[in-house]
Every structure is written in structure tokens, then in C-alpha cells.
Amino acid sequence: MEINAIVKIVLHIITFSFSFYCLSGLDLSKIMLNTPERGAKGQVLLFLMSMALGYLVAQFLIAIMYRL
């Protein structure tokens, strides 16, 4: 495996973890409907939003690294 691939994987994991930590402070109950499975749906929403934000931040940082 190339060093670049390892750096990308580690960067994606770090940004996903950081975005999950930051987004876990949001109160998702205000935007979720009042349903019995609101807690599970909120956790899935938090996970998917963290994945999306982590991916975008990682791609941004990778673009900056390769442009310098």
C-alpha cells in the first residue's frame, strides 16, 4: 500500500471522528418528528451527517495538501 493511500485513510478516519464529536452536541430532537423510534432515527441521522461532513473535510484537506 502506498503512503498516500494510508494518509488518506487515516485522514478520513480522523475527520469522521472529529465531525461525529462536533455534531453530537446538536439537539436533533428539535428537528425530528415525535415518533417512538425518534432516538434510533436521530442516531442514524447523526452518523450519516458525520460521514458526509468528514468526507467533505477530508477531501478539502487532501486537495490542499496536493496543491502545495
Distance bins in CASP14 RR format, pairs under 12 A and 6 or more apart:
PFRMAT RR
TARGET T0000
AUTHOR 0000-0000-0000
RMODE 2
METHOD distances of the structure
MODEL  1
1 7 0 0 0 0 0 1 0 0 0 0 0
1 8 0 0 0 0 0 1 0 0 0 0 0
1 9 0 0 0 0 1 0 0 0 0 0 0
1 10 0 0 0 0 0 1 0 0 0 0 0
2 8 0 0 0 0 1 0 0 0 0 0 0
2 9 0 0 0 0 0 1 0 0 0 0 0
3 9 0 0 0 0 0 1 0 0 0 0 0
3 10 0 0 0 0 0 1 0 0 0 0 0
4 10 0 0 0 0 0 1 0 0 0 0 0
4 11 0 0 0 0 0 1 0 0 0 0 0
4 62 0 0 0 0 1 0 0 0 0 0 0
4 65 0 0 0 0 1 0 0 0 0 0 0
4 66 0 0 0 0 1 0 0 0 0 0 0
5 11 0 0 0 0 0 1 0 0 0 0 0
5 12 0 0 0 0 0 1 0 0 0 0 0
5 62 0 0 0 0 0 1 0 0 0 0 0
6 12 0 0 0 0 0 1 0 0 0 0 0
6 13 0 0 0 0 0 1 0 0 0 0 0
7 13 0 0 0 0 0 1 0 0 0 0 0
7 14 0 0 0 0 0 1 0 0 0 0 0
7 58 0 0 0 0 0 1 0 0 0 0 0
7 61 0 0 0 0 0 1 0 0 0 0 0
7 62 0 0 0 0 1 0 0 0 0 0 0
7 65 0 0 0 0 1 0 0 0 0 0 0
7 66 0 0 0 0 0 1 0 0 0 0 0
8 14 0 0 0 0 0 1 0 0 0 0 0
8 15 0 0 0 0 0 1 0 0 0 0 0
8 55 0 0 0 0 0 1 0 0 0 0 0
8 58 1 0 0 1 0 0 0 0 0 0 0
8 59 0 0 0 0 1 0 0 0 0 0 0
8 61 0 0 0 0 1 0 0 0 0 0 0
8 62 1 0 0 1 0 0 0 0 0 0 0
8 63 0 0 0 0 0 1 0 0 0 0 0
8 65 0 0 0 0 1 0 0 0 0 0 0
8 66 0 0 0 0 0 1 0 0 0 0 0
9 15 0 0 0 0 0 1 0 0 0 0 0
9 16 0 0 0 0 0 1 0 0 0 0 0
9 58 0 0 0 0 1 0 0 0 0 0 0
9 62 0 0 0 0 0 1 0 0 0 0 0
10 16 0 0 0 0 0 1 0 0 0 0 0
10 17 0 0 0 0 0 1 0 0 0 0 0
10 58 0 0 0 0 1 0 0 0 0 0 0
10 61 0 0 0 0 0 1 0 0 0 0 0
10 62 0 0 0 0 0 1 0 0 0 0 0
11 17 0 0 0 0 0 1 0 0 0 0 0
11 18 0 0 0 0 0 1 0 0 0 0 0
11 54 0 0 0 0 1 0 0 0 0 0 0
11 55 0 0 0 0 0 1 0 0 0 0 0
11 57 0 0 0 0 1 0 0 0 0 0 0
11 58 1 0 1 0 0 0 0 0 0 0 0
11 59 0 0 0 0 1 0 0 0 0 0 0
11 60 0 0 0 0 0 1 0 0 0 0 0
11 61 1 0 0 1 0 0 0 0 0 0 0
11 62 1 0 0 1 0 0 0 0 0 0 0
11 63 0 0 0 0 0 1 0 0 0 0 0
11 64 0 0 0 0 0 1 0 0 0 0 0
11 65 0 0 0 0 1 0 0 0 0 0 0
11 66 0 0 0 0 0 1 0 0 0 0 0
12 18 0 0 0 0 0 1 0 0 0 0 0
12 19 0 0 0 0 0 1 0 0 0 0 0
12 50 0 0 0 0 0 1 0 0 0 0 0
12 51 0 0 0 0 1 0 0 0 0 0 0
12 53 0 0 0 0 0 1 0 0 0 0 0
12 54 1 0 0 1 0 0 0 0 0 0 0
12 55 1 0 0 1 0 0 0 0 0 0 0
12 56 0 0 0 0 0 1 0 0 0 0 0
12 57 0 0 0 0 1 0 0 0 0 0 0
12 58 1 0 1 0 0 0 0 0 0 0 0
12 59 0 0 0 0 1 0 0 0 0 0 0
12 60 0 0 0 0 0 1 0 0 0 0 0
12 61 0 0 0 0 1 0 0 0 0 0 0
12 62 0 0 0 0 1 0 0 0 0 0 0
13 19 0 0 0 0 0 1 0 0 0 0 0
13 20 0 0 0 0 0 1 0 0 0 0 0
13 50 0 0 0 0 0 1 0 0 0 0 0
13 51 0 0 0 0 0 1 0 0 0 0 0
13 54 0 0 0 0 1 0 0 0 0 0 0
13 55 0 0 0 0 0 1 0 0 0 0 0
13 57 0 0 0 0 0 1 0 0 0 0 0
13 58 0 0 0 0 1 0 0 0 0 0 0
14 20 0 0 0 0 0 1 0 0 0 0 0
14 21 0 0 0 0 0 1 0 0 0 0 0
14 54 0 0 0 0 1 0 0 0 0 0 0
14 57 0 0 0 0 1 0 0 0 0 0 0
14 58 0 0 0 0 1 0 0 0 0 0 0
14 61 0 0 0 0 1 0 0 0 0 0 0
15 21 0 0 0 0 0 1 0 0 0 0 0
15 22 0 0 0 0 0 1 0 0 0 0 0
15 23 0 0 0 0 0 1 0 0 0 0 0
15 50 0 0 0 0 1 0 0 0 0 0 0
15 51 0 0 0 0 1 0 0 0 0 0 0
15 52 0 0 0 0 0 1 0 0 0 0 0
15 53 1 0 0 1 0 0 0 0 0 0 0
15 54 1 0 1 0 0 0 0 0 0 0 0
15 55 1 0 0 1 0 0 0 0 0 0 0
15 56 0 0 0 0 1 0 0 0 0 0 0
15 57 1 0 1 0 0 0 0 0 0 0 0
15 58 1 0 1 0 0 0 0 0 0 0 0
15 59 0 0 0 0 1 0 0 0 0 0 0
15 60 0 0 0 0 1 0 0 0 0 0 0
15 61 1 0 0 1 0 0 0 0 0 0 0
15 62 0 0 0 0 1 0 0 0 0 0 0
16 22 0 0 0 0 0 1 0 0 0 0 0
16 23 0 0 0 0 0 1 0 0 0 0 0
16 46 0 0 0 0 0 1 0 0 0 0 0
16 47 0 0 0 0 1 0 0 0 0 0 0
16 48 0 0 0 0 0 1 0 0 0 0 0
16 49 0 0 0 0 0 1 0 0 0 0 0
16 50 1 0 0 1 0 0 0 0 0 0 0
16 51 1 0 0 1 0 0 0 0 0 0 0
16 52 0 0 0 0 1 0 0 0 0 0 0
16 53 0 0 0 0 1 0 0 0 0 0 0
16 54 1 0 1 0 0 0 0 0 0 0 0
16 55 1 0 0 1 0 0 0 0 0 0 0
16 56 0 0 0 0 0 1 0 0 0 0 0
16 57 0 0 0 0 1 0 0 0 0 0 0
16 58 1 0 0 1 0 0 0 0 0 0 0
17 23 0 0 0 0 0 1 0 0 0 0 0
17 24 0 0 0 0 0 1 0 0 0 0 0
17 47 0 0 0 0 0 1 0 0 0 0 0
17 50 0 0 0 0 1 0 0 0 0 0 0
17 51 0 0 0 0 0 1 0 0 0 0 0
17 53 0 0 0 0 0 1 0 0 0 0 0
17 54 0 0 0 0 1 0 0 0 0 0 0
17 57 0 0 0 0 0 1 0 0 0 0 0
17 58 0 0 0 0 0 1 0 0 0 0 0
18 24 0 0 0 0 0 1 0 0 0 0 0
18 50 0 0 0 0 1 0 0 0 0 0 0
18 53 0 0 0 0 1 0 0 0 0 0 0
18 54 1 0 0 1 0 0 0 0 0 0 0
18 57 1 0 0 1 0 0 0 0 0 0 0
18 58 0 0 0 0 0 1 0 0 0 0 0
18 61 0 0 0 0 0 1 0 0 0 0 0
19 25 0 0 0 0 0 1 0 0 0 0 0
19 26 0 0 0 0 0 1 0 0 0 0 0
19 46 0 0 0 0 1 0 0 0 0 0 0
19 47 0 0 0 0 0 1 0 0 0 0 0
19 48 0 0 0 0 0 1 0 0 0 0 0
19 49 1 0 0 1 0 0 0 0 0 0 0
19 50 1 0 1 0 0 0 0 0 0 0 0
19 51 0 0 0 0 1 0 0 0 0 0 0
19 52 0 0 0 0 1 0 0 0 0 0 0
19 53 1 0 1 0 0 0 0 0 0 0 0
19 54 1 0 1 0 0 0 0 0 0 0 0
19 55 0 0 0 0 1 0 0 0 0 0 0
19 56 0 0 0 0 1 0 0 0 0 0 0
19 57 1 0 0 1 0 0 0 0 0 0 0
19 58 0 0 0 0 1 0 0 0 0 0 0
20 26 0 0 0 0 0 1 0 0 0 0 0
20 43 0 0 0 0 0 1 0 0 0 0 0
20 46 1 0 0 1 0 0 0 0 0 0 0
20 47 1 0 0 1 0 0 0 0 0 0 0
20 48 0 0 0 0 0 1 0 0 0 0 0
20 49 0 0 0 0 1 0 0 0 0 0 0
20 50 1 1 0 0 0 0 0 0 0 0 0
20 51 0 0 0 0 1 0 0 0 0 0 0
20 52 0 0 0 0 0 1 0 0 0 0 0
20 53 0 0 0 0 1 0 0 0 0 0 0
20 54 0 0 0 0 1 0 0 0 0 0 0
20 57 0 0 0 0 0 1 0 0 0 0 0
21 46 0 0 0 0 0 1 0 0 0 0 0
21 50 0 0 0 0 1 0 0 0 0 0 0
21 53 0 0 0 0 0 1 0 0 0 0 0
21 54 0 0 0 0 0 1 0 0 0 0 0
22 46 0 0 0 0 0 1 0 0 0 0 0
22 49 0 0 0 0 0 1 0 0 0 0 0
22 50 0 0 0 0 1 0 0 0 0 0 0
22 53 0 0 0 0 1 0 0 0 0 0 0
22 54 0 0 0 0 1 0 0 0 0 0 0
22 57 0 0 0 0 0 1 0 0 0 0 0
23 42 0 0 0 0 0 1 0 0 0 0 0
23 43 0 0 0 0 0 1 0 0 0 0 0
23 45 0 0 0 0 1 0 0 0 0 0 0
23 46 1 0 1 0 0 0 0 0 0 0 0
23 47 0 0 0 0 1 0 0 0 0 0 0
23 48 0 0 0 0 0 1 0 0 0 0 0
23 49 1 0 1 0 0 0 0 0 0 0 0
23 50 1 0 1 0 0 0 0 0 0 0 0
23 51 0 0 0 0 0 1 0 0 0 0 0
23 52 0 0 0 0 1 0 0 0 0 0 0
23 53 1 0 0 1 0 0 0 0 0 0 0
23 54 0 0 0 0 1 0 0 0 0 0 0
23 57 0 0 0 0 0 1 0 0 0 0 0
24 42 0 0 0 0 0 1 0 0 0 0 0
24 43 0 0 0 0 1 0 0 0 0 0 0
24 45 0 0 0 0 0 1 0 0 0 0 0
24 46 1 0 0 1 0 0 0 0 0 0 0
24 47 0 0 0 0 0 1 0 0 0 0 0
24 49 0 0 0 0 0 1 0 0 0 0 0
24 50 0 0 0 0 1 0 0 0 0 0 0
24 53 0 0 0 0 0 1 0 0 0 0 0
25 46 0 0 0 0 1 0 0 0 0 0 0
25 49 0 0 0 0 0 1 0 0 0 0 0
25 50 0 0 0 0 0 1 0 0 0 0 0
26 32 0 0 0 0 0 1 0 0 0 0 0
26 42 0 0 0 0 1 0 0 0 0 0 0
26 43 0 0 0 0 0 1 0 0 0 0 0
26 45 0 0 0 0 1 0 0 0 0 0 0
26 46 1 0 0 1 0 0 0 0 0 0 0
26 49 0 0 0 0 1 0 0 0 0 0 0
26 50 0 0 0 0 0 1 0 0 0 0 0
26 53 0 0 0 0 0 1 0 0 0 0 0
27 42 0 0 0 0 0 1 0 0 0 0 0
27 46 0 0 0 0 0 1 0 0 0 0 0
28 38 0 0 0 0 1 0 0 0 0 0 0
28 39 0 0 0 0 1 0 0 0 0 0 0
28 40 0 0 0 0 0 1 0 0 0 0 0
28 41 0 0 0 0 1 0 0 0 0 0 0
28 42 1 0 1 0 0 0 0 0 0 0 0
28 43 0 0 0 0 1 0 0 0 0 0 0
28 44 0 0 0 0 0 1 0 0 0 0 0
28 45 1 0 0 1 0 0 0 0 0 0 0
28 46 1 0 0 1 0 0 0 0 0 0 0
28 47 0 0 0 0 0 1 0 0 0 0 0
28 48 0 0 0 0 0 1 0 0 0 0 0
28 49 0 0 0 0 1 0 0 0 0 0 0
28 50 0 0 0 0 0 1 0 0 0 0 0
29 35 0 0 0 0 0 1 0 0 0 0 0
29 38 1 0 0 1 0 0 0 0 0 0 0
29 39 1 0 0 1 0 0 0 0 0 0 0
29 41 0 0 0 0 0 1 0 0 0 0 0
29 42 0 0 0 0 1 0 0 0 0 0 0
29 43 0 0 0 0 0 1 0 0 0 0 0
29 45 0 0 0 0 0 1 0 0 0 0 0
29 46 0 0 0 0 0 1 0 0 0 0 0
30 38 0 0 0 0 0 1 0 0 0 0 0
30 42 0 0 0 0 0 1 0 0 0 0 0
31 38 0 0 0 0 0 1 0 0 0 0 0
31 41 0 0 0 0 0 1 0 0 0 0 0
31 42 0 0 0 0 1 0 0 0 0 0 0
31 45 0 0 0 0 1 0 0 0 0 0 0
31 46 0 0 0 0 0 1 0 0 0 0 0
31 49 0 0 0 0 0 1 0 0 0 0 0
32 38 1 0 1 0 0 0 0 0 0 0 0
32 39 1 0 0 1 0 0 0 0 0 0 0
32 40 0 0 0 0 0 1 0 0 0 0 0
32 41 1 0 0 1 0 0 0 0 0 0 0
32 42 1 0 1 0 0 0 0 0 0 0 0
32 43 0 0 0 0 0 1 0 0 0 0 0
32 44 0 0 0 0 0 1 0 0 0 0 0
32 45 1 0 0 1 0 0 0 0 0 0 0
32 46 0 0 0 0 0 1 0 0 0 0 0
33 39 0 0 0 0 0 1 0 0 0 0 0
33 41 0 0 0 0 1 0 0 0 0 0 0
33 42 0 0 0 0 0 1 0 0 0 0 0
33 45 0 0 0 0 0 1 0 0 0 0 0
34 41 0 0 0 0 0 1 0 0 0 0 0
35 41 1 0 0 1 0 0 0 0 0 0 0
35 42 0 0 0 0 0 1 0 0 0 0 0
37 43 0 0 0 0 0 1 0 0 0 0 0
37 44 0 0 0 0 1 0 0 0 0 0 0
37 45 0 0 0 0 0 1 0 0 0 0 0
38 44 0 0 0 0 0 1 0 0 0 0 0
38 45 0 0 0 0 0 1 0 0 0 0 0
39 45 0 0 0 0 1 0 0 0 0 0 0
39 46 0 0 0 0 1 0 0 0 0 0 0
40 46 0 0 0 0 0 1 0 0 0 0 0
40 47 0 0 0 0 0 1 0 0 0 0 0
41 47 0 0 0 0 0 1 0 0 0 0 0
41 48 0 0 0 0 0 1 0 0 0 0 0
42 48 0 0 0 0 1 0 0 0 0 0 0
42 49 0 0 0 0 1 0 0 0 0 0 0
42 50 0 0 0 0 0 1 0 0 0 0 0
43 49 0 0 0 0 0 1 0 0 0 0 0
43 50 0 0 0 0 0 1 0 0 0 0 0
44 50 0 0 0 0 0 1 0 0 0 0 0
44 51 0 0 0 0 0 1 0 0 0 0 0
45 51 0 0 0 0 0 1 0 0 0 0 0
45 52 0 0 0 0 0 1 0 0 0 0 0
46 52 0 0 0 0 0 1 0 0 0 0 0
46 53 0 0 0 0 0 1 0 0 0 0 0
47 53 0 0 0 0 0 1 0 0 0 0 0
47 54 0 0 0 0 0 1 0 0 0 0 0
48 54 0 0 0 0 0 1 0 0 0 0 0
48 55 0 0 0 0 0 1 0 0 0 0 0
49 55 0 0 0 0 0 1 0 0 0 0 0
49 56 0 0 0 0 0 1 0 0 0 0 0
50 56 0 0 0 0 0 1 0 0 0 0 0
50 57 0 0 0 0 0 1 0 0 0 0 0
50 58 0 0 0 0 0 1 0 0 0 0 0
51 57 0 0 0 0 0 1 0 0 0 0 0
51 58 0 0 0 0 0 1 0 0 0 0 0
52 58 0 0 0 0 0 1 0 0 0 0 0
52 59 0 0 0 0 0 1 0 0 0 0 0
53 59 0 0 0 0 0 1 0 0 0 0 0
53 60 0 0 0 0 0 1 0 0 0 0 0
54 60 0 0 0 0 1 0 0 0 0 0 0
54 61 0 0 0 0 1 0 0 0 0 0 0
54 62 0 0 0 0 0 1 0 0 0 0 0
55 61 0 0 0 0 0 1 0 0 0 0 0
55 62 0 0 0 0 0 1 0 0 0 0 0
56 62 0 0 0 0 0 1 0 0 0 0 0
56 63 0 0 0 0 0 1 0 0 0 0 0
57 63 0 0 0 0 0 1 0 0 0 0 0
57 64 0 0 0 0 0 1 0 0 0 0 0
58 64 0 0 0 0 0 1 0 0 0 0 0
58 65 0 0 0 0 0 1 0 0 0 0 0
59 65 0 0 0 0 0 1 0 0 0 0 0
59 66 0 0 0 0 0 1 0 0 0 0 0
60 66 0 0 0 0 0 1 0 0 0 0 0
60 67 0 0 0 0 0 1 0 0 0 0 0
61 67 0 0 0 0 0 1 0 0 0 0 0
61 68 0 0 0 0 0 1 0 0 0 0 0
62 68 0 0 0 0 0 1 0 0 0 0 0
END
